[in-house]
Amino acid sequence: MRRQRLTSALGAALLLACVLETGASGSNWTPGLTAPSSGEARGQPLPGAPSVTATCSGLIGNIVINWTAISPVTSYTVYQSSTSASGPYSVIKSGLTTTTYTQTGLLGSYWFEVSATLGSNWVGPLSAPTAQRTITLFLCT
């Protein structure tokens, strides 16, 4: 630790000596920017919100949720509300790598939202809620 401080102090003193010797000052010194090389790491933007639809399937009690693919993503998470379009929503399936999911065994009214995940820590915004889907014993609307 002591050696690092000594080296840092020495480096700062040498930099100051160079500035004083060349006559550079804060008012006439301008930093230069260069384009990043292909070997530099760059942050990825968060994924956007997918567009989502929920449709009745051929079987009573099943709703098929489809959404647009978002790039770049690692996986998708599907949320469901049985209260209203404004929620609350609960996770019904996460880790999906496809753009479709079928929720089975439903009875009542439901809304769905989907989010896209990048890596293990970055979750994009939720989609807009789907239109309400209502399943009765004999009909899905």
C-alpha positions, 0 to 999 in steps of 0.5 A: 500500500505504501509503495502504491501511494509513493508511486502515485505521488511520484506520478502526480509530481512528474505530471505537474513538472511536465505541465509547468515545463511545457507551459500548459494550463487548464485554460488551453489544454483540451482532452482528445477523444478517440473512437472505441476500438473493437476490443473495448467493452461496451454497455448494452442498452436495456431491452424495450417492451415487447408488444403482447397479445392474448388469444383464446386457444381451441381449448376452454381454459387456455389462453395463448400469449404471444409477443414480439421478439426484442433484441438483444435479450436472454429471456422473457417473463410473463405476468398475469393479473386477474384483478384489472389491467392496472394490476397487481400482476404476478409472475406466471412463467420466467426464463422463456426463450420463445415468444409464445406461452400458453396459460392453462386451467383458467376460469375468470377474467385475465390480463397479461404483460411481458418483460424482456431480460438481458443477462442476469440482472437487467430487466426491461420495461413491462409491455402494455397490458393485453386486452381482457380475456374472460373464460367461462365454463363454455366460452372464451372471449 
